[in-house]
Amino acid sequence: MIRSIRTAVAVGVLLLAATPAHATTWSIVDRGAVVLDTNLVPNVAEMSGVTYLGVEGNLLRFAAVQDSGGRVVNFDVSATAGGTINAATAVSSVTLANSLDFEGVAALGDGLALFSEETTPGVRAYDLSSGAAAGVVDMPAVYSHRRSNKGLESLALSRDGHTLWTGNEEALTIDGPLASGSAGTTVRLQRFAGGGVDWAAAEQYAYQVEPIHAIGFGATPRRGLSDLMALPDGSLLTLERSFAGLASPVYVSGMFLVDFEGATDISDAVYDSGLTGEIYTPVGKTSLYSKPAGSSVGQNLEGITLGPRLANGSWLVMGVVDDSGGDDPVSDNTVIAFELAPPKPSLPGDYDGDGEVDLADLAAWRGSFGLTMPAGNEHGGAGADGNANGVVDAADFTVWRDNYAPPAATTVPEPAGVVVVLLAAISVATTWRGASR
């Protein structure tokens, strides 16, 4: 039995928003797929979630969690400077203290990682070296209404380590039907604030999964939210998995950029009894990728993670395929690489790429302040790097201000007022929680 002090700290910060007011436009392209070499680590199967651990020599180290048996497999990837994958080799494994239906994983950077699981459902922390349990995140009670095997499939951690996201794969029993060929399904995106193993539930949003791409036969078609990934600028990317059964393609993978502007926070108690019949606005979404992944008929791409920065300024994204323990004839222990390219504005100061220089661009600058960006062009750098010097800084506010045409009676904010970090509220609640090892 272990006992830990869990501290929840709520901090209002104006400089770095947890959910960007206006999502920018990124792009995703394929960079190859290989079957994982398991000669050193036999019996690898059902890879569900993946996380980036860092550089090992001249290789990239990732960890994938299997959705049965509580096993985590470390594997090394060889890739070109442009992100094309050459090989992936399993090098070691560890078994977690609990045998649950683990789905998502996010490394914390200190030898620990967070895992989402469908069994209870919940989010738990474990030591990646020993497999020992290190903590449990308190989940909102509404997730107890998850459908069997359609619970917390996803997990994403922001680059600053203070925002955590998860979501149910398909609609809760109180929120509506499953996806069909003509209609999608509504799931809940859950944000947590905190850091390390200490997290407190924050906002919750409705997200509309797309309809199933085709209805085949021989198996039950389905579509749901398979994983989440936090982008370098704090935006959120979703991975949807569509399975048609015996049809072509068998699988279609969809990746969407989430836009929280105007969305309803459904963490309010009025939505605890379900979304059916209630009035709310779901998050917006922009499609960045929609096609079979891993082969012409598609494979069961179940987890994705943000990898390192590439030489061209883009980012490597790594995905893993769930082979269903060998029962899926079109899926293998496949590792799939993607290149994630940041947006470049067409107008100076147009940091969200919508063709206008407005207050949404100020929010984009504020949300990515301090981040490094790839080399720019004649219109500026990527994202909110308006002067193309490779970093989002105060000079980029000047670029926005000089190109912003405010509506009547609107005052352009001064830099000093924009960069002030306001600690609006700090509340510390300390509780004792026991967890079995």
Stockholm file with secondary structure:
# STOCKHOLM 1.0

chainA/1-437         MIRSIRTAVAVGVLLLAATPAHATTWSIVDRGAVVLDTNLVPNVAEMSGVTYLGVEGNLLRFAAVQDSGGRVVNFDVSATAGGTINAATAVSSVTLANSLDFEGVAALGDGLALFSEETTPGVRAYDLSSGAAAGVVDMPAVYSHRRSNKGLESLALSRDGHTLWTGNEEALTIDGPLASGSAGTTVRLQRFAGGGVDWAAAEQYAYQVEPIHAIGFGATPRRGLSDLMALPDGSLLTLERSFAGLASPVYVSGMFLVDFEGATDISDAVYDSGLTGEIYTPVGKTSLYSKPAGSSVGQNLEGITLGPRLANGSWLVMGVVDDSGGDDPVSDNTVIAFELAPPKPSLPGDYDGDGEVDLADLAAWRGSFGLTMPAGNEHGGAGADGNANGVVDAADFTVWRDNYAPPAATTVPEPAGVVVVLLAAISVATTWRGASR
#=GR chainA/1-437 SS CEEEEEEEEECCCSSSCSSCSSCCCCEEEEEEEEECBCSSSCCCCCEEEEEEEEEETTEEEEEEEESSTTEEEEEEEEECTTCCEEEEEEEEEEECSSCCCEEEEEECSSSEEEEEETTTTEEEEEETTTCCEEEEECCCGGGGGCCTTCSBCCCEECTTSCEEEEEBSSCCTTTCCCCCSSCCCEEEEEEEEEETTEEEEEEEEEEECCCCSCCCBSSCCEEEEEEEEECTTSCEEEEEEEECSBSSSSEEEEEEEEECTTCCCTTSGGGTTCSTTCCCCCCEEEEEEEECCSSSSCCCEEEEEEEEECTTSCEEEEEEECCGGGTCTTCCSEEEEEEEECCCCSSTTCTTCSSSCSHHHHHHHHHTTTCBCCCCBTTBCSTTCTTCSSBCCHHHHHHHHHHCCCCTTCCCCCHHHHSCCCCCCCEEEEEEEEECC
#=GC SS_cons         CEEEEEEEEECCCSSSCSSCSSCCCCEEEEEEEEECBCSSSCCCCCEEEEEEEEEETTEEEEEEEESSTTEEEEEEEEECTTCCEEEEEEEEEEECSSCCCEEEEEECSSSEEEEEETTTTEEEEEETTTCCEEEEECCCGGGGGCCTTCSBCCCEECTTSCEEEEEBSSCCTTTCCCCCSSCCCEEEEEEEEEETTEEEEEEEEEEECCCCSCCCBSSCCEEEEEEEEECTTSCEEEEEEEECSBSSSSEEEEEEEEECTTCCCTTSGGGTTCSTTCCCCCCEEEEEEEECCSSSSCCCEEEEEEEEECTTSCEEEEEEECCGGGTCTTCCSEEEEEEEECCCCSSTTCTTCSSSCSHHHHHHHHHTTTCBCCCCBTTBCSTTCTTCSSBCCHHHHHHHHHHCCCCTTCCCCCHHHHSCCCCCCCEEEEEEEEECC
//
